[in-house]
């Protein structure tokens, strides 16, 4: 079953191509508290070290913690696994992306939330075509 998922889905863990590339070129750098595993490999065409993540489950970019996010985007060359990384006090813990679920944000007046949209203030005039 896992093989079929890797062949036919890109959003579930990793594809066969990613598995093969990781096996050939990937050097494991570390993992995070969610079970995601981080790799680096050969230089990209931009001259930067290739960095990628194999997600533990569905590929959800918001599931990368702040320290690993900085490393993935070349903001730092030291991954959190090689230092004593502590999140800043203003960094919030991870929350799953709620889009498409019952917990998604629905502003007052939207079709999903119901109710009345707040009246527009005087700083906005709706566009109307000239006839």
N, C-alpha and C positions, 0 to 999 in steps of 0.2 A: 504493500500500500504506500509506504514512504517513497519508494522509487517512482511510482506513478505520479505522486504529488510533485516530486522534483522534476519530472519530465514535463508535466502539463500546467504547472502553476509557478509563477514567479513570486507571488506574495507570501508563500508558505515556506518558511525556513530558508532554503536556498535551492537554486536550480542545479541541474546536472553540470551546466557550463561553469557556474560559480564553484561547485564542488571540485571540478577538475582543475580549474585555474588555481584555486586555493591549494590543492594537493601539489601542483607543480611549482608554484611561485610564492605561496603564502608563508609568512613567518608569523606564528601566533605571538601576539603582543600581550594579551590579557583578556579578562572577561569582567563583566559588571554584575551587580546584584540581581539583575533580571535574567541572567543566563546568556546574554548576548556575548559573542566571542569576536574579538577585534584582531585584524591581521594587517600586515604591511608587506609590500612586495617591490617589484622593480620600479624604476623611475617611469613616470608618465611622460607623455609628449610635451608637457609643460615643464619638465625637469624636476617635478616634485615626486616624493615617494608616494606610491599608490597606497591608499589606506581604505579598508572596507570592513564591514561588519556582517557577520552571519547571525541573524536574529534567532532568538529562541521562540519559535512560533511564527506568527504573522509578521511580515515586514512593516513595522510601524515606526517611522522616523522619530516620532515624539517619545519613543521608549528609550532613547539614548540619554543617559545622565549628563549633566553639565560638563563634568571633567572630560568625559570621553568625547562629547560634542566638540570641545575645544581642540582636542587632539585630532579628531577626524577631519576638521576643517583647517588644519595646519596653523592654528592659533598658538600652539605650543608643540615642541618636538618631544617633550617628555610625557609619555602616557601616564594616567593615574596609577597603573600597576607598578610603576617604577618610582613613585614618590608617595609621600603621605598626604594624599589629596583630601582636603576638607572643604566642603561647599561653603560659600560665603553665607553670612547670616541672612541676606536678602534673597537667596536662592530658595525657591519653593521645592518641595518634594514632587516627584513625577506624578501626574494624573493622566490616565489614559484619555485619548482623544474621544470625546463623546459625540462627535458628529454622526448623525444617523441613528442615534439611540434615544431612549426616553429622557436621558439626562442632558441632551443637547440644549444649548442656549436658544431660547425662543423669546425674542423681545415682545413687549406688549404691542398688540395690534397685528402681529404676524398671523398668517393663515393657520399656522400650527398652534399658536397660543390662544387665538381668539381675542375677543375684547376690542376696544377702540384704540386706534393709533392716536398718540397725543397730537393735539392741534399744532400746526406749524406756526412758528413765531413770525414776527414782521420782517425778519431778515431774509426771507425766502419767498420768491414768487414763482409759482408753477409755470412752466413753459406752455404756451398755447400757440397753435399755428395761426398765421394770418390768412384769412380766407378771402 
